[in-house]
């Protein structure tokens, strides 16, 4: 949940409403976004 909240700025109430499958999907998207924002080449 912390990864999603940190990247997308979602409140706990929104995160708590997600089921486990959605949490896993959104966490993956958050990690991808983080990696793209902090990519060094």
Biopython code that builds the backbone (N, CA, C, O; Angstrom):
import numpy as np
from Bio.PDB.StructureBuilder import StructureBuilder

atoms = [
    (1, "UNK", "N", (0.811, -1.186, 0.000)),
    (1, "UNK", "CA", (0.000, 0.000, 0.000)),
    (1, "UNK", "C", (0.861, 1.261, 0.000)),
    (1, "UNK", "O", (0.515, 2.249, -0.648)),
    (2, "UNK", "N", (1.961, 1.233, 0.710)),
    (2, "UNK", "CA", (2.806, 2.420, 0.811)),
    (2, "UNK", "C", (3.369, 2.814, -0.548)),
    (2, "UNK", "O", (3.463, 4.002, -0.855)),
    (3, "UNK", "N", (3.744, 1.838, -1.362)),
    (3, "UNK", "CA", (4.270, 2.144, -2.698)),
    (3, "UNK", "C", (3.218, 2.860, -3.539)),
    (3, "UNK", "O", (3.526, 3.835, -4.224)),
    (4, "UNK", "N", (1.992, 2.381, -3.489)),
    (4, "UNK", "CA", (0.905, 2.984, -4.258)),
    (4, "UNK", "C", (0.631, 4.397, -3.755)),
    (4, "UNK", "O", (0.504, 5.329, -4.549)),
    (5, "UNK", "N", (0.540, 4.553, -2.451)),
    (5, "UNK", "CA", (0.248, 5.862, -1.867)),
    (5, "UNK", "C", (1.355, 6.867, -2.175)),
    (5, "UNK", "O", (1.075, 8.032, -2.458)),
    (6, "UNK", "N", (2.594, 6.429, -2.123)),
    (6, "UNK", "CA", (3.718, 7.334, -2.361)),
    (6, "UNK", "C", (3.765, 7.826, -3.805)),
    (6, "UNK", "O", (4.079, 8.991, -4.050)),
    (7, "UNK", "N", (3.462, 6.968, -4.742)),
    (7, "UNK", "CA", (3.542, 7.332, -6.154)),
    (7, "UNK", "C", (2.283, 8.043, -6.631)),
    (7, "UNK", "O", (2.365, 9.077, -7.294)),
    (8, "UNK", "N", (1.120, 7.494, -6.297)),
    (8, "UNK", "CA", (-0.135, 8.019, -6.833)),
    (8, "UNK", "C", (-0.876, 8.949, -5.869)),
    (8, "UNK", "O", (-1.886, 9.548, -6.238)),
    (9, "UNK", "N", (-0.377, 9.069, -4.636)),
    (9, "UNK", "CA", (-0.973, 9.966, -3.634)),
    (9, "UNK", "C", (-2.431, 9.625, -3.314)),
    (9, "UNK", "O", (-3.264, 10.512, -3.127)),
    (10, "UNK", "N", (-2.716, 8.345, -3.257)),
    (10, "UNK", "CA", (-4.073, 7.899, -2.921)),
    (10, "UNK", "C", (-4.226, 7.838, -1.405)),
    (10, "UNK", "O", (-3.296, 7.429, -0.709)),
    (11, "UNK", "N", (-5.371, 8.232, -0.888)),
    (11, "UNK", "CA", (-5.609, 8.139, 0.557)),
    (11, "UNK", "C", (-5.865, 6.691, 0.978)),
    (11, "UNK", "O", (-6.203, 5.839, 0.156)),
    (12, "UNK", "N", (-5.696, 6.438, 2.259)),
    (12, "UNK", "CA", (-5.902, 5.096, 2.793)),
    (12, "UNK", "C", (-7.298, 4.573, 2.498)),
    (12, "UNK", "O", (-7.467, 3.377, 2.257)),
    (13, "UNK", "N", (-8.295, 5.436, 2.512)),
    (13, "UNK", "CA", (-9.668, 4.990, 2.245)),
    (13, "UNK", "C", (-9.793, 4.378, 0.852)),
    (13, "UNK", "O", (-10.530, 3.409, 0.671)),
    (14, "UNK", "N", (-9.093, 4.921, -0.120)),
    (14, "UNK", "CA", (-9.127, 4.367, -1.482)),
    (14, "UNK", "C", (-8.377, 3.032, -1.543)),
    (14, "UNK", "O", (-8.831, 2.081, -2.178)),
    (15, "UNK", "N", (-7.243, 2.981, -0.883)),
    (15, "UNK", "CA", (-6.444, 1.756, -0.890)),
    (15, "UNK", "C", (-7.167, 0.616, -0.174)),
    (15, "UNK", "O", (-7.119, -0.530, -0.620)),
    (16, "UNK", "N", (-7.826, 0.927, 0.920)),
    (16, "UNK", "CA", (-8.527, -0.097, 1.698)),
    (16, "UNK", "C", (-9.677, -0.713, 0.913)),
    (16, "UNK", "O", (-10.085, -1.840, 1.195)),
    (17, "UNK", "N", (-10.200, 0.009, -0.064)),
    (17, "UNK", "CA", (-11.325, -0.488, -0.856)),
    (17, "UNK", "C", (-10.881, -1.475, -1.940)),
    (17, "UNK", "O", (-11.717, -2.158, -2.531)),
    (18, "UNK", "N", (-9.583, -1.555, -2.203)),
    (18, "UNK", "CA", (-9.089, -2.441, -3.255)),
    (18, "UNK", "C", (-8.969, -3.874, -2.751)),
    (18, "UNK", "O", (-8.639, -4.114, -1.590)),
    (19, "UNK", "N", (-9.245, -4.822, -3.648)),
    (19, "UNK", "CA", (-9.019, -6.221, -3.283)),
    (19, "UNK", "C", (-7.551, -6.561, -3.523)),
    (19, "UNK", "O", (-6.820, -5.765, -4.112)),
    (20, "UNK", "N", (-7.124, -7.713, -3.082)),
    (20, "UNK", "CA", (-5.715, -8.095, -3.145)),
    (20, "UNK", "C", (-5.187, -8.087, -4.580)),
    (20, "UNK", "O", (-4.077, -7.619, -4.833)),
    (21, "UNK", "N", (-5.971, -8.596, -5.504)),
    (21, "UNK", "CA", (-5.543, -8.636, -6.912)),
    (21, "UNK", "C", (-5.284, -7.218, -7.435)),
    (21, "UNK", "O", (-4.289, -6.979, -8.119)),
    (22, "UNK", "N", (-6.173, -6.287, -7.114)),
    (22, "UNK", "CA", (-5.993, -4.905, -7.552)),
    (22, "UNK", "C", (-4.799, -4.252, -6.866)),
    (22, "UNK", "O", (-4.064, -3.492, -7.497)),
    (23, "UNK", "N", (-4.599, -4.540, -5.586)),
    (23, "UNK", "CA", (-3.430, -4.004, -4.882)),
    (23, "UNK", "C", (-2.136, -4.455, -5.553)),
    (23, "UNK", "O", (-1.214, -3.660, -5.739)),
    (24, "UNK", "N", (-2.075, -5.719, -5.909)),
    (24, "UNK", "CA", (-0.879, -6.250, -6.560)),
    (24, "UNK", "C", (-0.661, -5.579, -7.909)),
    (24, "UNK", "O", (0.469, -5.229, -8.248)),
    (25, "UNK", "N", (-1.726, -5.396, -8.683)),
    (25, "UNK", "CA", (-1.618, -4.753, -9.983)),
    (25, "UNK", "C", (-1.142, -3.306, -9.839)),
    (25, "UNK", "O", (-0.216, -2.883, -10.532)),
    (26, "UNK", "N", (-1.775, -2.548, -8.940)),
    (26, "UNK", "CA", (-1.420, -1.144, -8.759)),
    (26, "UNK", "C", (-0.017, -0.977, -8.190)),
    (26, "UNK", "O", (0.675, -0.014, -8.517)),
    (27, "UNK", "N", (0.406, -1.917, -7.336)),
    (27, "UNK", "CA", (1.777, -1.837, -6.819)),
    (27, "UNK", "C", (2.781, -2.012, -7.946)),
    (27, "UNK", "O", (3.791, -1.311, -8.000)),
    (28, "UNK", "N", (2.502, -2.946, -8.845)),
    (28, "UNK", "CA", (3.376, -3.133, -9.998)),
    (28, "UNK", "C", (3.460, -1.880, -10.852)),
    (28, "UNK", "O", (4.538, -1.514, -11.320)),
    (29, "UNK", "N", (2.324, -1.221, -11.058)),
    (29, "UNK", "CA", (2.313, 0.022, -11.824)),
    (29, "UNK", "C", (3.082, 1.124, -11.095)),
    (29, "UNK", "O", (3.776, 1.920, -11.727)),
    (30, "UNK", "N", (2.962, 1.169, -9.779)),
    (30, "UNK", "CA", (3.691, 2.163, -8.990)),
    (30, "UNK", "C", (5.195, 1.937, -9.094)),
    (30, "UNK", "O", (5.957, 2.892, -9.248)),
    (31, "UNK", "N", (5.622, 0.696, -9.011)),
    (31, "UNK", "CA", (7.051, 0.376, -9.125)),
    (31, "UNK", "C", (7.558, 0.744, -10.512)),
    (31, "UNK", "O", (8.644, 1.309, -10.644)),
    (32, "UNK", "N", (6.787, 0.430, -11.542)),
    (32, "UNK", "CA", (7.174, 0.798, -12.907)),
    (32, "UNK", "C", (7.321, 2.313, -13.039)),
    (32, "UNK", "O", (8.291, 2.802, -13.617)),
    (33, "UNK", "N", (6.351, 3.050, -12.498)),
    (33, "UNK", "CA", (6.401, 4.515, -12.571)),
    (33, "UNK", "C", (7.638, 5.035, -11.842)),
    (33, "UNK", "O", (8.340, 5.906, -12.356)),
    (34, "UNK", "N", (7.910, 4.503, -10.642)),
    (34, "UNK", "CA", (9.085, 4.911, -9.873)),
    (34, "UNK", "C", (10.365, 4.684, -10.681)),
    (34, "UNK", "O", (11.227, 5.558, -10.763)),
    (35, "UNK", "N", (10.466, 3.501, -11.270)),
    (35, "UNK", "CA", (11.666, 3.165, -12.041)),
    (35, "UNK", "C", (11.832, 4.086, -13.243)),
    (35, "UNK", "O", (12.953, 4.484, -13.558)),
    (36, "UNK", "N", (10.746, 4.431, -13.917)),
    (36, "UNK", "CA", (10.833, 5.340, -15.058)),
    (36, "UNK", "C", (11.228, 6.746, -14.610)),
    (36, "UNK", "O", (11.986, 7.426, -15.302)),
    (37, "UNK", "N", (10.724, 7.182, -13.468)),
    (37, "UNK", "CA", (11.032, 8.523, -12.967)),
    (37, "UNK", "C", (12.480, 8.629, -12.502)),
    (37, "UNK", "O", (13.065, 9.711, -12.551)),
    (38, "UNK", "N", (13.065, 7.519, -12.052)),
    (38, "UNK", "CA", (14.398, 7.551, -11.471)),
    (38, "UNK", "C", (15.430, 6.786, -12.303)),
    (38, "UNK", "O", (16.474, 6.380, -11.792)),
    (39, "UNK", "N", (15.135, 6.601, -13.547)),
    (39, "UNK", "CA", (16.041, 5.879, -14.434)),
    (39, "UNK", "C", (17.270, 6.744, -14.711)),
    (39, "UNK", "O", (17.162, 7.945, -14.958)),
    (40, "UNK", "N", (18.404, 6.127, -14.665)),
    (40, "UNK", "CA", (19.643, 6.819, -15.023)),
    (40, "UNK", "C", (20.262, 6.110, -16.216)),
    (40, "UNK", "O", (20.373, 4.884, -16.246)),
    (41, "UNK", "N", (20.649, 6.882, -17.165)),
    (41, "UNK", "CA", (21.237, 6.293, -18.373)),
    (41, "UNK", "C", (22.503, 7.009, -18.743)),
    (41, "UNK", "O", (23.144, 6.657, -19.733)),
]
sb = StructureBuilder()
sb.init_structure("model")
sb.init_model(0)
sb.init_chain("A")
sb.init_seg("    ")
for serial, (resi, resn, name, xyz) in enumerate(atoms, 1):
    if name == "N":
        sb.init_residue(resn, " ", resi, " ")
    sb.init_atom(name, np.array(xyz, "f"), 0.0, 1.0, " ", f" {name:<3s}", serial, name[0])
structure = sb.get_structure()
